[in-house]
């Protein structure tokens, strides 16, 4: 799968949650299924966030020094293991589509990895703060 094919997929899936108060899209590298990158809208005044992990279930997930440095270079807070994250600024979900590819590469994906969609939900109300 080419980077352009993956970018089209990122744009299509993220576009489906653009404008929603609560939603998420989770992608994986089919060649290394534990490598996961997701974007979520959190509602209210909170910015959307992109998260990455080298271990999908979070069990014993530890970044290698190389992964830590690469994610930090992309602006991720790597102290939030097992799910390092980065708030998305003024460009919101558009910014996320540009970050998916370098984030997968930072986690160790090969340049020709196969992209898979794990989950996508729009207006997932269970994320809402009941207070």
ZAFISE-431173 format. One record per residue (C-alpha): x, y, z; residue number from 0; residue in one letter. Coordinates in pm, 1 decimal, m for minus. Each point is the difference from the previous one (the first is absolute). Layout:
BEGIN
[[X; Y; Z]; NUM; A],
...
END
This chain:
BEGIN
[[0.0; 0.0; 0.0]; 0; X],
[[144.7; 337.1; m96.1]; 1; X],
[[13.1; 305.0; 226.4]; 2; X],
[[m247.2; 174.7; m233.1]; 3; X],
[[m246.5; m289.1; 30.0]; 4; X],
[[29.3; 11.4; 377.1]; 5; X],
[[m43.4; 379.4; 3.8]; 6; X],
[[m322.6; m35.4; m199.5]; 7; X],
[[m123.0; m255.9; 255.0]; 8; X],
[[96.2; 224.7; 294.1]; 9; X],
[[m184.3; 291.9; m157.8]; 10; X],
[[m312.4; m202.2; m72.2]; 11; X],
[[m27.8; m151.8; 346.5]; 12; X],
[[94.4; 314.5; 192.7]; 13; X],
[[m232.6; 202.4; m222.0]; 14; X],
[[m286.7; m215.5; 125.8]; 15; X],
[[51.6; 123.6; 358.0]; 16; X],
[[88.7; 359.5; m89.1]; 17; X],
[[m247.9; 228.9; 168.8]; 18; X],
[[m120.1; m262.7; 244.7]; 19; X],
[[15.5; 73.9; 368.6]; 20; X],
[[113.1; m349.4; 95.9]; 21; X],
[[157.8; m243.9; m239.8]; 22; X],
[[308.8; m200.1; m72.8]; 23; X],
[[187.8; m178.2; m275.7]; 24; X],
[[253.8; m272.4; 80.3]; 25; X],
[[246.8; m127.6; m259.2]; 26; X],
[[249.0; m284.8; 20.8]; 27; X],
[[292.7; m122.7; m200.8]; 28; X],
[[m120.2; m336.9; m134.0]; 29; X],
[[360.5; m119.7; m21.3]; 30; X],
[[60.1; 88.9; 368.2]; 31; X],
[[m353.0; m7.1; 149.8]; 32; X],
[[102.7; 131.2; 341.5]; 33; X],
[[107.3; 332.7; m152.1]; 34; X],
[[m303.9; 225.0; 31.1]; 35; X],
[[m65.6; 366.8; m67.5]; 36; X],
[[m333.2; 159.7; 79.4]; 37; X],
[[m165.3; 338.8; m1.7]; 38; X],
[[m286.2; 96.2; 226.5]; 39; X],
[[m227.5; 297.8; 39.8]; 40; X],
[[m71.0; 60.7; 365.9]; 41; X],
[[m277.2; 258.0; m8.1]; 42; X],
[[m40.1; 338.4; 158.8]; 43; X],
[[297.8; 230.6; m7.5]; 44; X],
[[252.3; m285.0; m0.7]; 45; X],
[[209.8; m36.6; m314.3]; 46; X],
[[m5.1; m321.1; m195.6]; 47; X],
[[290.4; m227.5; 88.0]; 48; X],
[[218.2; m248.9; m184.7]; 49; X],
[[138.3; m298.3; 191.3]; 50; X],
[[251.7; m267.9; m92.2]; 51; X],
[[105.0; m324.9; 159.8]; 52; X],
[[238.2; m283.2; m79.8]; 53; X],
[[m231.2; m245.9; 176.5]; 54; X],
[[m372.4; 6.6; m77.9]; 55; X],
[[m124.3; m144.3; 327.8]; 56; X],
[[232.2; 220.1; 206.2]; 57; X],
[[138.7; m298.2; 190.1]; 58; X],
[[366.5; 64.2; 77.4]; 59; X],
[[10.8; 262.6; m274.2]; 60; X],
[[333.9; 173.4; 7.3]; 61; X],
[[146.4; 221.7; m263.1]; 62; X],
[[352.2; m66.9; m113.7]; 63; X],
[[240.6; 294.1; 28.8]; 64; X],
[[m23.2; 42.8; m378.0]; 65; X],
[[m380.9; 7.2; 8.7]; 66; X],
[[3.7; 251.1; 288.2]; 67; X],
[[231.3; 237.2; m187.9]; 68; X],
[[m192.1; m31.3; m326.3]; 69; X],
[[m337.3; 64.5; 168.8]; 70; X],
[[140.6; 290.5; 200.7]; 71; X],
[[122.7; 152.8; m326.9]; 72; X],
[[m362.5; m13.6; m118.4]; 73; X],
[[m119.2; 179.7; 314.6]; 74; X],
[[m133.0; m300.0; 193.0]; 75; X],
[[m1.1; m10.6; 379.2]; 76; X],
[[183.4; m328.5; 48.3]; 77; X],
[[m49.9; 5.2; 376.0]; 78; X],
[[m358.3; m112.2; m65.5]; 79; X],
[[102.7; m360.9; m63.3]; 80; X],
[[m141.0; m237.8; m102.0]; 81; X],
[[m182.6; 252.3; m220.6]; 82; X],
[[221.4; 297.5; m86.3]; 83; X],
[[m220.5; 281.0; m122.5]; 84; X],
[[0.1; 338.8; m163.8]; 85; X],
[[m282.4; 252.8; 5.6]; 86; X],
[[m91.9; 121.2; m345.2]; 87; X],
[[6.7; 375.7; m34.3]; 88; X],
[[m183.4; 240.1; m224.6]; 89; X],
[[m1.1; m233.1; m298.9]; 90; X],
[[m158.3; m278.5; 204.9]; 91; X],
[[m84.7; m311.4; m192.9]; 92; X],
[[171.1; 122.5; m316.3]; 93; X],
[[320.4; 8.5; 202.9]; 94; X],
[[m65.7; m359.6; 106.4]; 95; X],
[[m6.7; m126.8; m358.3]; 96; X],
[[345.0; 150.5; m54.0]; 97; X],
[[130.5; m158.2; 322.3]; 98; X],
[[m118.1; m360.2; m47.3]; 99; X],
[[273.0; m97.3; m244.3]; 100; X],
[[298.7; 146.0; 190.9]; 101; X],
[[m142.8; m140.8; 324.4]; 102; X],
[[m14.3; m352.7; m139.7]; 103; X],
[[355.1; 40.7; m129.9]; 104; X],
[[108.8; 129.3; 344.3]; 105; X],
[[m142.4; m317.7; 155.7]; 106; X],
[[209.0; m209.5; m238.0]; 107; X],
[[m224.6; m67.4; m298.6]; 108; X],
[[166.9; m74.3; m330.5]; 109; X],
[[m65.5; 262.1; m270.1]; 110; X],
[[m223.7; m242.7; m193.9]; 111; X],
[[m212.0; m125.3; 291.8]; 112; X],
[[m358.0; m114.7; m47.7]; 113; X],
[[m257.3; 215.9; 177.6]; 114; X],
[[m297.7; m145.2; 183.5]; 115; X],
[[m300.0; 165.5; 161.7]; 116; X],
[[m63.0; m134.1; 351.6]; 117; X],
[[m291.4; 218.9; 103.2]; 118; X],
[[m182.7; 317.6; m97.3]; 119; X],
[[m290.6; 163.2; 178.7]; 120; X],
[[m171.2; 333.0; m41.4]; 121; X],
[[m159.4; 177.9; 299.9]; 122; X],
[[88.7; m277.6; 243.6]; 123; X],
[[m195.2; 136.1; 300.0]; 124; X],
[[155.3; m243.0; 247.1]; 125; X],
[[305.8; 228.4; 1.5]; 126; X],
[[m206.2; 290.7; 132.6]; 127; X],
[[79.0; 127.0; 347.4]; 128; X],
[[m318.7; m56.6; 204.1]; 129; X],
[[80.1; 294.7; 229.8]; 130; X],
END
